[in-house]
Amino acid sequence: TFLPIVEQFLLSEIVALSLVETMARYGIECRIKWTNDLYAGDSKLAGVLIEHSLNLDGIARTIVGIGLNINQREFPEDLPNPTSMSLLTLEKYDRREVLESFVQSLAVWYDKLACGHKSEIEASYREKMYHLDEPHTYALPSGEEFTATIRGVRPSGELRLEHTDGTIREYAFKEVEFVLKAKKR
């Protein structure tokens, strides 16, 4: 409730950073695919959905849902690029232990947010972004594709993309998406 509505994306950032830290404890290096996915290499390891309830004073409550592939070894064919902790390391994990590790990381990042360390959070998030400072293909809702380079994220959550003509444009959630190539299995 202490966070202004215009800065609600910071909650997404601390959840994603907590997941990255948790995976690092298990020897898995990850990147954050804006806005809500966790990638190991070019494979999706986790997805995050966050729902806020707002009131006149700001954020009334937040619900975070996380789908983390822990021990799954097989995935539906229609998923383009899934992976799991188990596939990446060839080990089996105690889900409760993974959850506790995540909660510990989240508590530390939440304390930083509550204490006003917003620039540290934003810098850490930016540093862990998937395809940061690399040209990549993106698509608009119309299907039109273009090449651009991620230059960061605004505090309000818009993705900052530098287009090939040098202009930087900002895109809100669902205004642009990564174009990913599906893996052959």
N, C-alpha and C positions, 0 to 999 in steps of 0.2 A: 504493500500500500504506500510505501515511501517513494516509489518510482513514478515520475511524471509519465503520462500516456505517450508523449512524443519520444520517450526513451525506452519504451517497452521492449524493443529489439535486444536490449542488453540482457534480458532474461534468456532469449534464444542463444545469445553468445555464451553465457556462463554454462548453460546446459551442454552446448556443443564442446566447449573447452573441457568440461568435466568428463565427457565421453572420451575425448582425445587423451587426456591424462590417464584415465582408467585403462584404456587399451595399451598405452605405453608401459604400464605396470606389467602387462602380459607379453611385452616384446612386440607389440603390433603398432607400427607407425601409421597414423591416419591423418587425413586432411578433411576439412569441412567444406562440403559443397553447398554453397549458398542456396537456399536459406536453411535447409533443415535435414541434410543428409550427411552421413559420415562415410568416407571412402578410404579403403586401403588399396593403394595403387589406383586402378581404374574400376574397382569393384565396390559395390554398395554393401556396407557392413551394418549400418543402422539408419533409421529415419526418426525424426522428431516432429511431433505435432504439439502446438501450444495454443491453448484457448484462454482468452482473458475475459473476465466479466468486468465491465466498467460501470462506474457511477459518477455522480457529479464531482466528486473529489479526485477521481482518477481510477486506478486499477483497484478493484474490490477483491478479486481473487484470480489466481492463475492455476490452470490444470495443465500438466505436462505429460504427454504420452510418448513413450520411447519404445521403438521396436528394434531390439538389438539381436542379431543372429549370433547365438552363442555356440550351440552344439549341432546345429542343423548341417547335414551333409548333402542333402538333396533338395532341390528347389523346383518349383513349377517351370516348365519350358518357356512360358510367356514373360518371365522376368528377365530383363536384358543383361544384367551384370551383378547378380548377388554373390556374396561370400559370407563366411562366418569365421568366428574366432577359431573354431575347430579346424576348418579347412585351411586357414592360414598357418596354423602352428602344428597341426596333426595331433593335438591334445584334446582331452575332454575337460570341461570346466564345471565347477560347482556354481550354479546360477546364483545362489544366495551370496556366495563370496564375491562374485562379480558385482552384484547389486550393492553390497556393503562398501566395496571399493569405490563405486560410482557415488554413493551417498556421501562418503567422506570427501571426495573431490568437490562435489557440489556444495557442501557446507563451507568449504574454504572459499570458493568463488563467490558464493552468496554473501559471505561476510565482507569480502572485498567490495561487492556491489553496495551493500548497506553502508559501508564506510566511505563511499564516494570515490572509489578508485576506478572511475569510468575509463580514463585514458589507458590505464594498464589493461583493462579488459578488452577494449577496442583494439589496441595494438597486438595483444596476444591472439585475438580472433583473426585479425588480418594476416598475421604471420602464418597461421595454420590453414588458410584458405586454399582450396583445391584449384589448381590452374592459375594461381596468382601471378600476375605479370607475364603471362604466356598468352599468345594469340590462340583463340579457340572459336569454334563455331557456335552460334546462338540462334534461336528462332523466336520470332514474334508470334503472338496468338494466331495471326493470319497465315502462318506457315513460312513466311519470308525468312530466309536465313541470311546471316551476316557474320563477319569475323570481327572480333573485338578482344580487348585485353582487360582483365579485371584490375582495377586500380584501388579497390577497397569497398567499404560499405559505410553509408551514412549512419549516424546514431539512431535515426528513425527506421533503419533497415533497408533502404534502397541500395541496390547494387550499382556501383560506379564502374561503367565500362568505357574504355577509350576505343573509339572507332578508328578504322584505318585512315580516316582523314584528319585524325588528331583531336577531334572533338570528344569531350567526355559527357556522357549522358547517364542519367540515373533511372533505374527501373525498379518499380515496386514488385512485390511478390505476384506471380502469375502474369506479369507484363513481358517477361522474357524467360527463356529456359535454355539450359545447356543442350546441345545436340550430342548425344552419346551413341557410340557405335556398340551394338550388341555383340557380346562374346559368342563365339561358336563353342558349343559343348559337345 
